[in-house]
Amino acid sequence: LLPVYTLANSFPANLSPVKLTPKVKKLLQVSEIVVNEVNFVRKCIATDTSQYDLWGKLVCTNFKISFITDDPMPLQKFQYRNLLLGEHDVALTCIEQIVTVNDTKRKQKVLGPNQKLKFNPTELIIYCKDFRIVRFRFDEAGPESAKKVCLAIAHYSQPADLQLLFAFEYVTKKVNGLDPGGGGGGPQTPLFETYSDWDREIKRTGASEWRVCSVNEGYMISTCLPEYFVVPSSLADQDLKLYSHSFIGRRMPMWCWNHSNGSALVRMAHIKDSLQQRKIDQRISNAVTRSHPQRSDVYKSDLDKALPNIQEIQSAFLKLKQLCVNEPFEETEEKWLSLLDNSHWLEYVRLFLKHSAELVYMLDSKRVSVVLQEEEGRDLSCCVASLVQVMLDPFFRTMVGFQSLVQKEWVMAGYPFLDRCNHLKKSDKESPLFLLFLDCVWQLLEQYPSAFEFSEAYLTILYDSTRISLFGTFLFNSPHQRVKQSTEFAISKNIQLGDEKGLKFPSVWDWSLQHTARDRMLFHNPWYIGKNAPCVQNGAVKSFKRTKKNYSSTLRGLPPSLKNGIIGEQDFLPRRNSLILKLKPDFLLHHADNDNANGTEQYFREWFSKPPDLHGVLLPRLSGTQIKLWKLCYFRWVPEAQISSGGFITAFHKISLLADEVEALNRSLRRHHGVPPSLAELDQSRMYFRAAERNDSSASPEFLSSSFPFSPVGNLCRRSILGTPLSKFLSGAKIWLSTETLANED
């Protein structure tokens, strides 16, 4: 028998650990224990037929629920592998709601922790935070065993305490003789936990009038700021200590980024001391001004007034989720679009992009420093500060740069992941602001596919990683909470910390914990055009910088939607019968300052009149047809929404083959001219799809669909659409639903 948790109130007395079969044991992670299981369970694939259902064992551990089956998944051609979670697994922190049903008594109950279940369940429905709905039947299982496994899942998915999350158990063990958290974010991704990381960022951006301060070392001043952060050089530590008491949460002004023209991006909380507000505000503004080479004025943006609050964003998200999981595809197109519009999700995506673009104008064109103000300075400002930097700095469009941005502006800046992700299922402050940020980045990636090193699969998998209770990256409300909680846990377990400040949890940026090297190639965007593309000329490797002229010539012959790495407005014309109207570009919020509004409009128009510089400023296109729903993220579990052998992935596949072929030819040329291979070349191709031998037809793989690399089959129990007019249409037939025909379409 395996040991169970020893922490107080960790497990109901009537449940006990179970014996492990070799097959189950093989699927467990370090420190993962099985707490209950039931045999002869049926996993439902479609609600109207049992033809495709799977038979197997349902297992609950302290990390996930697993369904173990020998049945092959019907119709499933491909799914990327996660080394932590199998294709039928759900992490406990990804579970949103647990519903038990008894068919005979016609009863159902939403299970909470430490609750009693007065009936024997015949069915279990798991609602997941990533839009999946998983359903199990217990018709052939023992009724008492079914009841116990349901209670176990309810208890372990709703822990009473932060230290009951799986990461705390995992981090105390060794993986292959190494501390699982010892790798951190890898050598390339700075975690901004040290003085030197911030100092390197200052030097990278050329912020000469800013300094790293250690006034918060040991979290002596603020528990929601990092130990080290950057402030104006003219502000002494004594001033910071004096002024800190006046800010909400003691969140003093914190530097984010510097433009090459000297303007800086700064964020801070509101000043709560009304008597001292004007004096302190002026002192901070003067310090930021003195840090600018031209001593420019400071532009302040009150995000609480300009943008929706976290409650409004949560409300929009719940409406979007209901629309995506409640079988909306049986509704008419017109009703579905109006429901999507009424959710306000796309409107909020547009607002965040628009406001961030306006601040880009202030930093880039007006050459003034921008101060983001928010009540606590740790929600909306995380999103806006990050978007501004993605638009202005091409480094943050690379994978390492983007990861450092998330680490700097979200993790270390004190974004409350624990509350906003609601890992403990008891927060009334849940809000998907991090997902909204990823959605905004996806909009930019969709509009400028050649400007980003990472793919949309990377963004989607990063969002999924916030729901896995293993990575310290997304488990805490602040760096201080991580240190405090893990130190207490270490003391309770007699773990020697040495000089370490708390336990070192695994970082999400160590992607090898989740994915094989081959699957990690899915993160790379084949459209990406690097800053200096290597080429061979007269036998020597030279750095090739693309100018506007030769950049355009390299794309000659591509579809209009991909020229200049931008999606043209003509590519988004709606279908004739659609209610989506072609809207005029509306780049501006209604500014109080008309001069700024006119200047912003002129700046935008001039920028869009020229070919975009993929390694310069990027501005979003904001007209109604160009802010789109992120289908891969929200619709990936919906079979009705998938296009077999079609969708964006078909272009991704072809471009990957071409990119790989070009890389292979370059390697051959270098070898022919005796040029030794570089370290990058030793890794060979970064493309998931590889070019085959010469004269190979390179036909599309059978498993490609618009849900790639995810598979919707078996993850969302919806009515089967096989044989319906819709399924036939998606398979290529020239018919539509009974009320409409495509005969008149162009």
PANUSE-961166 format. One record per residue (C-alpha): x, y, z; residue number from 1; residue in one letter. Coordinates in steps of 0.25 Angstrom, whole numbers, m for minus. Example, Ala and Ser with C-alpha at 12.3 -4.5 7.8 and 13.67 -1.06 7.14 Angstrom:
px,py,pz,num,residu
49,m18,31,1,A
55,m4,29,2,S
% end
This chain:
px,py,pz,num,residu
0,0,0,1,L
4,14,m3,2,L
4,25,7,3,P
m6,36,6,4,V
m5,51,10,5,Y
m2,53,25,6,T
m6,68,24,7,L
m18,71,33,8,A
m32,70,26,9,N
m26,64,14,10,S
m34,51,11,11,F
m48,46,16,12,P
m46,34,26,13,A
m56,25,18,14,N
m46,25,6,15,L
m33,18,6,16,S
m21,16,m4,17,P
m22,5,m14,18,V
m12,m6,m19,19,K
m5,m2,m32,20,L
m5,m11,m44,21,T
8,m10,m52,22,P
0,m3,m63,23,K
m5,8,m54,24,V
8,10,m47,25,K
15,12,m60,26,K
6,24,m63,27,L
9,31,m50,28,L
18,43,m48,29,Q
28,45,m36,30,V
21,46,m23,31,S
7,43,m30,32,E
m1,33,m22,33,I
m14,26,m26,34,V
m25,29,m16,35,V
m37,22,m22,36,N
m41,14,m35,37,E
m52,7,m41,38,V
m53,m4,m52,39,N
m63,m6,m63,40,F
m65,8,m66,41,V
m70,13,m79,42,R
m65,27,m85,43,K
m76,33,m94,44,C
m71,39,m107,45,I
m85,43,m113,46,A
m98,46,m105,47,T
m107,39,m115,48,D
m100,26,m117,49,T
m91,16,m110,50,S
m85,11,m122,51,Q
m71,18,m120,52,Y
m71,17,m105,53,D
m58,12,m98,54,L
m57,2,m87,55,W
m47,3,m76,56,G
m43,7,m62,57,K
m45,21,m56,58,L
m34,25,m46,59,V
m33,37,m37,60,C
m19,41,m32,61,T
m14,53,m24,62,N
m10,60,m38,63,F
m21,56,m48,64,K
m32,47,m52,65,I
m28,36,m62,66,S
m36,27,m71,67,F
m28,14,m74,68,I
m33,6,m86,69,T
m28,m3,m97,70,D
m39,1,m107,71,D
m34,9,m118,72,P
m39,23,m119,73,M
m49,23,m131,74,P
m47,32,m142,75,L
m35,38,m135,76,Q
m23,40,m144,77,K
m14,49,m136,78,F
m12,56,m123,79,Q
1,62,m118,80,Y
6,55,m105,81,R
8,62,m92,82,N
18,54,m83,83,L
10,58,m70,84,L
m4,55,m75,85,L
m9,44,m84,86,G
m20,46,m95,87,E
m31,42,m85,88,H
m25,50,m73,89,D
m30,62,m67,90,V
m22,70,m57,91,A
m29,72,m44,92,L
m27,87,m45,93,T
m34,87,m58,94,C
m47,82,m53,95,I
m57,93,m51,96,E
m70,85,m47,97,Q
m73,70,m44,98,I
m87,65,m46,99,V
m92,52,m41,100,T
m105,46,m47,101,V
m114,34,m43,102,N
m123,30,m55,103,D
m133,22,m47,104,T
m136,32,m36,105,K
m135,44,m46,106,R
m125,51,m37,107,K
m113,59,m39,108,Q
m103,66,m30,109,K
m92,76,m32,110,V
m81,70,m23,111,L
m73,79,m14,112,G
m61,75,m4,113,P
m65,66,8,114,N
m79,65,4,115,Q
m88,52,5,116,K
m94,45,m7,117,L
m107,39,m3,118,K
m109,31,m16,119,F
m101,22,m24,120,N
m97,29,m37,121,P
m99,23,m50,122,T
m92,35,m58,123,E
m81,45,m55,124,L
m79,58,m63,125,I
m67,66,m62,126,I
m67,80,m67,127,Y
m53,85,m69,128,C
m47,99,m69,129,K
m42,97,m84,130,D
m56,95,m89,131,F
m56,80,m89,132,R
m67,72,m84,133,I
m64,57,m80,134,V
m75,47,m77,135,R
m73,33,m70,136,F
m84,23,m68,137,R
m84,13,m57,138,F
m95,3,m62,139,D
m85,m9,m60,140,E
m77,m4,m49,141,A
m79,m7,m34,142,G
m89,4,m28,143,P
m80,6,m16,144,E
m67,7,m23,145,S
m74,17,m33,146,A
m78,26,m21,147,K
m64,25,m15,148,K
m57,29,m27,149,V
m66,41,m29,150,C
m64,46,m15,151,L
m49,44,m17,152,A
m49,53,m29,153,I
m58,63,m23,154,A
m49,64,m10,155,H
m35,64,m17,156,Y
m40,74,m28,157,S
m44,84,m18,158,Q
m33,85,m8,159,P
m35,93,5,160,A
m21,98,6,161,D
m10,103,m4,162,L
0,93,1,163,Q
m9,81,m3,164,L
m6,84,m18,165,L
2,74,m25,166,F
14,83,m27,167,A
17,82,m12,168,F
18,67,m12,169,E
26,67,m25,170,Y
36,77,m22,171,V
41,69,m10,172,T
45,57,m18,173,K
57,55,m28,174,K
55,53,m43,175,V
66,44,m49,176,N
75,49,m37,177,G
72,64,m40,178,L
63,74,m32,179,D
51,75,m42,180,P
51,90,m40,181,G
66,92,m41,182,G
66,94,m56,183,G
58,107,m54,184,G
54,113,m67,185,G
66,107,m74,186,G
79,115,m77,187,P
72,124,m88,188,Q
59,129,m80,189,T
62,139,m69,190,P
53,137,m57,191,L
56,152,m52,192,F
58,146,m38,193,E
72,152,m37,194,T
78,166,m37,195,Y
86,162,m50,196,S
74,158,m58,197,D
68,172,m56,198,W
82,178,m59,199,D
83,171,m72,200,R
69,176,m76,201,E
73,190,m73,202,I
86,189,m82,203,K
78,181,m93,204,R
68,193,m94,205,T
78,204,m92,206,G
71,210,m80,207,A
83,218,m75,208,S
76,226,m65,209,E
69,214,m57,210,W
75,205,m47,211,R
72,192,m40,212,V
68,194,m25,213,C
68,184,m14,214,S
60,192,m4,215,V
50,180,m4,216,N
60,169,m2,217,E
54,159,8,218,G
40,166,4,219,Y
42,176,15,220,M
34,186,9,221,I
23,180,0,222,S
19,165,m1,223,T
13,167,m15,224,C
26,172,m22,225,L
38,165,m26,226,P
51,166,m17,227,E
58,173,m28,228,Y
52,183,m38,229,F
56,195,m46,230,V
53,210,m42,231,V
58,224,m47,232,P
72,226,m43,233,S
68,239,m36,234,S
60,232,m26,235,L
68,228,m14,236,A
64,216,m6,237,D
61,225,6,238,Q
50,232,m3,239,D
45,219,m7,240,L
43,214,7,241,K
36,227,11,242,L
27,227,m1,243,Y
23,213,m1,244,S
13,214,10,245,H
5,223,2,246,S
2,213,m10,247,F
m8,202,m9,248,I
m1,189,m6,249,G
11,197,m5,250,R
13,195,m20,251,R
22,206,m23,252,M
25,211,m38,253,P
32,199,m45,254,M
40,201,m58,255,W
35,191,m69,256,C
43,195,m82,257,W
51,206,m89,258,N
49,211,m103,259,H
62,214,m111,260,S
57,228,m112,261,N
58,229,m96,262,G
43,228,m93,263,S
40,218,m82,264,A
28,209,m78,265,L
25,209,m64,266,V
14,203,m55,267,R
9,206,m41,268,M
m3,205,m32,269,A
m12,217,m28,270,H
m8,226,m17,271,I
m17,223,m5,272,K
m12,235,4,273,D
m21,246,m2,274,S
m14,257,6,275,L
m1,253,1,276,Q
m5,249,m13,277,Q
m2,261,m21,278,R
12,263,m15,279,K
16,248,m16,280,I
10,248,m30,281,D
18,260,m35,282,Q
31,254,m28,283,R
29,241,m36,284,I
26,249,m49,285,S
38,257,m47,286,N
47,245,m45,287,A
42,238,m58,288,V
44,251,m65,289,T
58,253,m61,290,R
61,238,m66,291,S
57,243,m80,292,H
68,248,m89,293,P
60,260,m93,294,Q
53,262,m80,295,R
40,259,m86,296,S
26,260,m79,297,D
20,248,m74,298,V
7,242,m80,299,Y
m2,235,m69,300,K
m12,225,m73,301,S
m23,221,m63,302,D
m26,207,m67,303,L
m38,205,m57,304,D
m45,216,m65,305,K
m40,212,m79,306,A
m43,197,m79,307,L
m53,187,m74,308,P
m50,182,m60,309,N
m47,167,m56,310,I
m62,164,m52,311,Q
m67,169,m66,312,E
m56,160,m73,313,I
m60,148,m65,314,Q
m75,150,m69,315,S
m71,151,m83,316,A
m63,139,m82,317,F
m74,131,m76,318,L
m83,135,m87,319,K
m73,131,m97,320,L
m71,117,m91,321,K
m86,115,m90,322,Q
m86,118,m105,323,L
m75,108,m108,324,C
m79,96,m100,325,V
m94,96,m100,326,N
m96,91,m114,327,E
m97,104,m121,328,P
m95,99,m135,329,F
m110,94,m136,330,E
m114,109,m135,331,E
m115,117,m148,332,T
m102,125,m152,333,E
m109,138,m149,334,E
m113,135,m135,335,K
m99,129,m132,336,W
m92,141,m136,337,L
m101,151,m129,338,S
m99,142,m116,339,L
m84,143,m118,340,L
m85,158,m120,341,D
m94,159,m107,342,N
m83,152,m99,343,S
m74,164,m101,344,H
m61,156,m102,345,W
m57,160,m115,346,L
m60,175,m111,347,E
m51,174,m99,348,Y
m40,168,m108,349,V
m41,179,m117,350,R
m41,189,m106,351,L
m28,184,m99,352,F
m21,184,m113,353,L
m26,198,m116,354,K
m22,204,m103,355,H
m9,197,m104,356,S
m7,203,m118,357,A
m10,217,m113,358,E
1,216,m103,359,L
11,211,m113,360,V
8,224,m120,361,Y
11,232,m108,362,M
24,224,m106,363,L
29,223,m120,364,D
23,236,m127,365,S
21,246,m116,366,K
34,241,m109,367,R
28,242,m95,368,V
29,233,m83,369,S
16,225,m80,370,V
12,222,m66,371,V
1,211,m65,372,L
m8,214,m52,373,Q
m17,203,m47,374,E
m24,202,m33,375,E
m14,190,m29,376,E
m5,191,m41,377,G
m5,176,m43,378,R
m17,172,m53,379,D
m20,181,m65,380,L
m6,187,m64,381,S
0,173,m66,382,C
m7,171,m79,383,C
m6,185,m85,384,V
9,186,m81,385,A
12,173,m88,386,S
4,176,m100,387,L
11,189,m102,388,V
25,182,m101,389,Q
20,172,m111,390,V
16,183,m121,391,M
29,191,m119,392,L
40,181,m116,393,D
43,169,m126,394,P
51,162,m115,395,F
38,159,m109,396,F
32,152,m121,397,R
43,142,m120,398,T
40,130,m111,399,M
51,133,m101,400,V
47,147,m101,401,G
32,144,m99,402,F
35,135,m88,403,Q
44,145,m81,404,S
32,156,m83,405,L
22,147,m76,406,V
32,144,m65,407,Q
35,159,m63,408,K
21,165,m65,409,E
12,154,m59,410,W
20,145,m50,411,V
30,154,m43,412,M
21,166,m44,413,A
11,159,m35,414,G
m1,155,m44,415,Y
m10,147,m34,416,P
m10,134,m42,417,F
m15,126,m30,418,L
m28,135,m29,419,D
m30,138,m44,420,R
m29,123,m48,421,C
m36,119,m36,422,N
m27,107,m33,423,H
m34,105,m19,424,L
m48,106,m25,425,K
m52,116,m15,426,K
m48,130,m20,427,S
m59,140,m23,428,D
m48,148,m31,429,K
m46,138,m43,430,E
m44,144,m56,431,S
m37,140,m69,432,P
m28,152,m71,433,L
m16,144,m75,434,F
m24,136,m85,435,L
m29,150,m91,436,L
m14,154,m92,437,F
m11,141,m100,438,L
m23,144,m109,439,D
m18,158,m112,440,C
m5,152,m115,441,V
m11,142,m124,442,W
m19,153,m132,443,Q
m5,160,m135,444,L
1,146,m139,445,L
m11,144,m148,446,E
m9,158,m154,447,Q
6,157,m155,448,Y
10,142,m157,449,P
24,145,m161,450,S
27,154,m148,451,A
26,143,m137,452,F
36,132,m135,453,E
25,124,m127,454,F
12,117,m133,455,S
m2,118,m128,456,E
m1,103,m123,457,A
10,109,m113,458,Y
0,120,m108,459,L
m11,109,m106,460,T
m2,99,m99,461,I
4,111,m90,462,L
m11,114,m86,463,Y
m13,99,m83,464,D
m1,99,m74,465,S
m7,109,m65,466,T
m17,98,m61,467,R
m6,88,m57,468,I
m3,88,m42,469,S
12,85,m44,470,L
18,98,m49,471,F
21,108,m38,472,G
20,119,m50,473,T
5,119,m49,474,F
2,114,m35,475,L
4,127,m26,476,F
m1,141,m24,477,N
13,146,m23,478,S
27,142,m21,479,P
26,145,m7,480,H
15,135,m5,481,Q
23,124,m12,482,R
35,127,m2,483,V
26,127,10,484,K
17,115,7,485,Q
28,106,2,486,S
37,110,14,487,T
26,106,23,488,E
24,93,16,489,F
39,90,16,490,A
39,92,31,491,I
27,83,33,492,S
34,72,24,493,K
48,74,31,494,N
54,78,17,495,I
67,85,18,496,Q
66,98,10,497,L
81,103,12,498,G
82,117,6,499,D
70,115,m3,500,E
58,124,m2,501,K
47,114,m1,502,G
46,102,m10,503,L
50,102,m25,504,K
37,98,m32,505,F
38,93,m47,506,P
37,105,m57,507,S
27,104,m68,508,V
38,109,m77,509,W
45,95,m75,510,D
36,89,m87,511,W
44,76,m86,512,S
36,72,m74,513,L
23,72,m83,514,Q
27,70,m97,515,H
37,62,m105,516,T
47,69,m114,517,A
39,66,m126,518,R
26,71,m120,519,D
33,84,m116,520,R
36,86,m130,521,M
21,90,m131,522,L
24,102,m124,523,F
32,108,m135,524,H
25,117,m146,525,N
30,113,m160,526,P
26,127,m165,527,W
36,134,m156,528,Y
46,143,m162,529,I
58,144,m153,530,G
65,157,m151,531,K
78,152,m158,532,N
75,141,m167,533,A
88,133,m170,534,P
91,130,m185,535,C
103,125,m193,536,V
110,134,m202,537,Q
123,130,m210,538,N
125,119,m200,539,G
124,128,m187,540,A
113,129,m177,541,V
108,144,m177,542,K
97,151,m169,543,S
86,155,m178,544,F
77,166,m174,545,K
64,168,m181,546,R
61,182,m186,547,T
47,186,m191,548,K
51,184,m205,549,K
57,170,m204,550,N
47,166,m194,551,Y
36,169,m204,552,S
43,161,m215,553,S
44,149,m206,554,T
29,148,m204,555,L
26,150,m219,556,R
16,140,m223,557,G
10,138,m209,558,L
m5,140,m207,559,P
m9,154,m204,560,P
m12,150,m189,561,S
3,147,m186,562,L
10,158,m194,563,K
17,167,m184,564,N
14,157,m173,565,G
0,164,m172,566,I
m14,160,m174,567,I
m21,169,m183,568,G
m35,174,m181,569,E
m40,168,m194,570,Q
m37,154,m188,571,D
m47,156,m178,572,F
m60,159,m186,573,L
m72,153,m180,574,P
m80,142,m187,575,R
m92,149,m194,576,R
m103,144,m184,577,N
m94,147,m172,578,S
m98,157,m162,579,L
m84,161,m160,580,I
m83,175,m167,581,L
m70,181,m172,582,K
m67,192,m162,583,L
m58,204,m164,584,K
m45,204,m157,585,P
m47,210,m143,586,D
m33,212,m137,587,F
m37,221,m126,588,L
m44,221,m113,589,L
m51,234,m110,590,H
m40,242,m104,591,H
m42,254,m95,592,A
m30,260,m102,593,D
m34,263,m116,594,N
m20,267,m120,595,D
m15,253,m116,596,N
m27,246,m123,597,A
m23,253,m136,598,N
m9,250,m134,599,G
m11,236,m131,600,T
m21,235,m144,601,E
m10,241,m152,602,Q
1,232,m147,603,Y
m8,220,m150,604,F
m11,224,m164,605,R
3,227,m167,606,E
8,213,m161,607,W
m3,205,m169,608,F
1,213,m182,609,S
15,206,m182,610,K
19,192,m182,611,P
21,187,m168,612,P
35,185,m162,613,D
34,172,m156,614,L
45,175,m147,615,H
40,189,m143,616,G
27,194,m137,617,V
14,185,m140,618,L
1,191,m139,619,L
m12,183,m138,620,P
m23,184,m149,621,R
m36,186,m141,622,L
m47,187,m151,623,S
m59,178,m148,624,G
m55,167,m158,625,T
m41,166,m153,626,Q
m42,163,m138,627,I
m46,148,m139,628,K
m50,137,m130,629,L
m38,128,m126,630,W
m44,115,m131,631,K
m32,106,m128,632,L
m33,110,m113,633,C
m48,110,m111,634,Y
m53,100,m122,635,F
m43,89,m121,636,R
m52,80,m114,637,W
m64,82,m123,638,V
m65,72,m134,639,P
m75,80,m142,640,E
m65,91,m143,641,A
m54,83,m149,642,Q
m50,83,m163,643,I
m44,70,m167,644,S
m31,71,m175,645,S
m33,86,m175,646,G
m32,99,m168,647,G
m20,107,m164,648,F
m12,95,m162,649,I
m11,91,m177,650,T
m3,104,m180,651,A
5,102,m167,652,F
9,88,m172,653,H
13,93,m186,654,K
21,104,m181,655,I
28,95,m171,656,S
32,86,m182,657,L
38,98,m190,658,L
45,103,m178,659,A
51,90,m175,660,D
55,88,m189,661,E
62,102,m189,662,V
69,99,m176,663,E
74,85,m182,664,A
79,92,m195,665,L
87,103,m187,666,N
93,92,m179,667,R
97,84,m191,668,S
103,97,m197,669,L
111,100,m185,670,R
117,86,m184,671,R
120,87,m199,672,H
128,99,m196,673,H
135,93,m184,674,G
128,102,m174,675,V
127,95,m160,676,P
113,93,m155,677,P
108,103,m144,678,S
102,99,m131,679,L
88,102,m137,680,A
91,93,m149,681,E
94,82,m139,682,L
79,82,m135,683,D
76,80,m150,684,Q
62,85,m154,685,S
52,92,m144,686,R
40,88,m152,687,M
30,78,m147,688,Y
27,74,m162,689,F
40,70,m169,690,R
43,70,m184,691,A
44,56,m190,692,A
53,51,m200,693,E
54,58,m214,694,R
42,56,m223,695,N
34,52,m211,696,D
19,56,m213,697,S
18,61,m198,698,S
4,58,m198,699,A
m4,64,m186,700,S
m4,54,m174,701,P
m17,48,m171,702,E
m18,53,m157,703,F
m18,68,m161,704,L
m31,75,m157,705,S
m33,90,m152,706,S
m32,85,m138,707,S
m17,81,m140,708,F
m10,77,m131,709,P
m22,74,m122,710,F
m32,63,m125,711,S
m47,66,m121,712,P
m51,52,m122,713,V
m54,46,m108,714,G
m52,59,m101,715,N
m66,66,m102,716,L
m78,57,m101,717,C
m87,63,m112,718,R
m97,57,m121,719,R
m91,50,m132,720,S
m91,58,m145,721,I
m87,46,m154,722,L
m96,45,m166,723,G
m102,58,m164,724,T
m103,69,m175,725,P
m93,77,m167,726,L
m83,65,m166,727,S
m84,63,m181,728,K
m81,77,m184,729,F
m69,78,m175,730,L
m64,65,m182,731,S
m65,72,m195,732,G
m79,70,m201,733,A
m85,82,m208,734,K
m97,83,m199,735,I
m101,91,m187,736,W
m111,91,m177,737,L
m126,88,m181,738,S
m129,103,m180,739,T
m118,108,m189,740,E
m110,105,m201,741,T
m96,108,m206,742,L
m100,109,m220,743,A
m100,124,m221,744,N
m87,126,m213,745,E
m75,130,m221,746,D
% end
